Amino acid sequence: MADTIRLTPVSAFADNYIWVLHDATRAVAVDPGDATPLLAFIDSEALQLDAVWITHHHADHIGGLPALLARWPQLQIYGPPGVEHINQPVMEGSEVAAFGQQAQVLAVPGHTANHLAYLWGRHLFCGDTLFGAGCGRIFDGTISQLHASLQRLAALPDDTLCYPAHEYTLSNLQFALEVEPGNAALQARWQQDQTTRAALRPTLPTSIGREKASNPFLRAASQEVAATAARQAGHDLADSEAIFATLREWKNHFRSA
């Protein structure tokens, strides 16, 4: 992979990131929910947008596509089959080229039934499946799907860099500390990421290794996580999926400070 390729987060809405892969002249954008900030970045860097990668169909991930197609009618838009404006449908096992390297398309359903991720070298664009210290809610997928998808991502090498689509890390860390207050790695991350956000910098990308050390949704094997989940459920939990489901339901109603 060329050293000249950069990965830049373009902020959109209140907490979205549109990740842009680019060199000095060309670009690929991931999940452009809003065209305005992306076009401003493209123009400021004098880039040509070659392609878009879509992880799933929610409006804050695809809302900018009509404006991008109006400017570049031949723009290649990759994503799940059947999603509006996608002209290059891809699925599990597909490959998409960017800057001389193939990105593997991974099916990671759960948040939605058709959610995809793109693994480009050691860079994982995971949409709303995996967040910093958290994971997505269930919409039209299932809890079993989301659990399996996160287990699949956790099996990637620890140095895999993860590029979620939202800056949710601090609120997720507050929940994680409720689940596993004795986790020293989690306590350290809380301090580091508070400092990062106070400086108005993204907490992302994160890494698979960091998530395995501090994200409760990847830590069912932790005795503290399992015990906390069982207390929350009010009964013993049979396996990692039951622990995961209890945590996800708890998080649905958790309000951070």
N, C-alpha and C positions, 0 to 999 in steps of 0.2 A: 504494500500500500504506500502510495506516495506520501512523503512527509509534508507535501504542500497542501494536503486536504485538511480543511478545518471543519469543526462541528460547532455551530453557533446556535444558542437558544434565542429565538425571537419571541418576546412576550406578547401574549394576546389575552383579551378579556381580563378577568381579575387574577387568574392563576394558571393559565395555559402556557405551555411552551410549544412553539413550532420549531422543531429541530431542522437546521439547514446544513447539509453537507455541501461544501463548496471549495473550489480552488480560486484562482485569480479571475476566472472568466465564467465558470459554469456552476450550476447549483441543482440540488435535489432537495425538496422540502417534504417533511413528514407531518401529516395531519394539520393542514392549514385551515383551521376553523374560521379564521378571519383573514381576508386577503390584504386588508389595509396595512397592517404592520409588516407583513411579509413583503409586499410590493415596495414599501419604503426601504426595507433592508436591501432588497434586490437592486433597487435603483441607486442607493447610496454606495453600493459596492460595484456597480456597473456589471452585474451578472446576467447571464441568460439562464432562465429556469428550464431545465431539460425534462424533469419528471417530478411526480409527486407519489409518495407512498402513503396509503391510507390503512390504518389499523382496524377501524370499525366505523359504523354508520352514524354515530351521534353527531348532532348538528355542530357542536363545538370542535369537531374534527374535520368536517367536510364543508362547512358553510362558506368557505372562501373559494370553492371550486368554480362556481359560475364566473366570478370576476377574473380568475386566472385563465379560464378557457376563453373568455372574451378577448384577453390580450394575446394569448398563445393558443389559437384554435387547434393546433396539432399536438398540444401538450399530452404527454403520456401519463395517465393516472392509473396507478396500480392499486389493487385492493380487493376486498371480498366480492365475489360474484353477486350481481343483483343490486349493488349499492349505486344510487344515482350518481351520474357523471363519471363513473369508473369505466374507462375504455380498454383497460388491460387487466382483466380479472385474473387473480392468482389465488393459490390455495396451498395447503401443506405440500411440500416437495417442490414447489416452484422456485425458480431462481430469477433474480432481477439484477441487472448489471448497473454498477455505478463506479465511475472513475477506474475502470479496468479491473474491478473485482466484483465477484458475484455475491449478492446478498441472498441468504437462504430465507425462504418464507416458512414460518412456523405457525401452525394452527394452535392458538391458546385461548379456547373458548371459556366462558364463565361470566365475565362482565357482560358480554353479549355472546350469542350463539355462534357468531361468525367472526370473532375477533382474531386478528393476525398479529404477528410480530415479525420483524425483519432483523436478521442477524448478519451484519456486515463486518467480516473479520471478527474482532473481539468487541464490537459495538452492537448493542441490542436495543432496538427501538420497540418498546413494549407497550406503548399506548396507555390504556387504563387497566391493564392486567396486574402489573407490579408497580407500586409507588415507592418512594423513599419511606421505609419503615412501615409500609402498609400495602394494601391491595384494593382493587376496585370493588364496588358494590355489584350485586347480582341484578341484572335487568332481565334480558330474555335468555340468559344462559342458566346453568344450574350450579349448585354448590359443589357437586361432585366434579363437574367440569373445571371450575375455577381451582379447586384443590389440586386436581391432576395437572393443570397448566402450571401452577406455581411450583409443584414438585419437579416438573420438567425443566423449568427455568433454573431452579436451584441446583440441578445436576450439571449445569454449564460450568466451565472453569471459573474459579473464584475471581480471576482478574478480568472477567467479562464486564465491560462498562455498560450500565443500564441507563437509558434515556426515557424516563416516563414523560407523559404529556402534561402533568400538573405539578405545581409546587405545593404539595400537601405535607411536606416532611415534618414540620414542627408540630402540627396538630396530630399527625400519626405518632410522633414520638411521645406526646403526652399520653396517648392511649397505651402505647407500648410500655411506658413506665408504670402504668396501673397494672398491667398484666405481669410484668417481670421486673419489679423494682430492684431486685438484687443483682441484675446483670450489669457488670462493670463496663463492658463495651457499650452498652446502651446509655449508661450515665455519661460516658465520655462523649458519645455522639451527640447527645442532647446539648452539652456545653459547646461543642464545636459548631453545630449547626445553628444554634442561637446566635453565635458570633458571626457566622457567615451571613445570615439573614439580616442582622443588624447593620451589616456593611452593604446591604442591598445586592448581595451576590446570590446566584442560584445554589441550592444545596445539591444540585444534580450536575453531571451524572453521578450516580452511585455505582456500586459494584456488587456482583453476586456475593463475594466474600463478606462484604460489609452487611448486606441484607441477611445473610445466614447467621451473622453474629448478633443482630439487633432487631430484626423484623419479626414480631411474634407470629406472623402468619407462615413463617418458614421454620418455626422453632417448637413444633409440637413435641419433639424429643426432649426438650428441656423439662426437668421435673417441676420447676417453678411454674412454667407456662401451663403444663398439664394440670397441676394442682389448682391454679387460679381459675382455669376454665371449668374444672369440675365444680368448684365452689360457685361459680357463676351459674352453672347449669342446675346445681342442686342435686347432682348425682354423679356417679362414676361415668367416665366416657370411654367408650370401647376402643377407639383407635384414633389415628391422627386426623382422619377426616371429621370425626365427631368433635374433636378439639377445635379444628379449624372452623367448623360450622358454628360452634358456640361463640368463638371469638368474632366471627364475621357478623353474627346477629347482635352481639354486644356492641360492636363498633358502630352498627347502624344507628344506635340510639345514644352513643357516647357524645358528650359535649365537652370540648376542650376548654380550658380556662382562658 
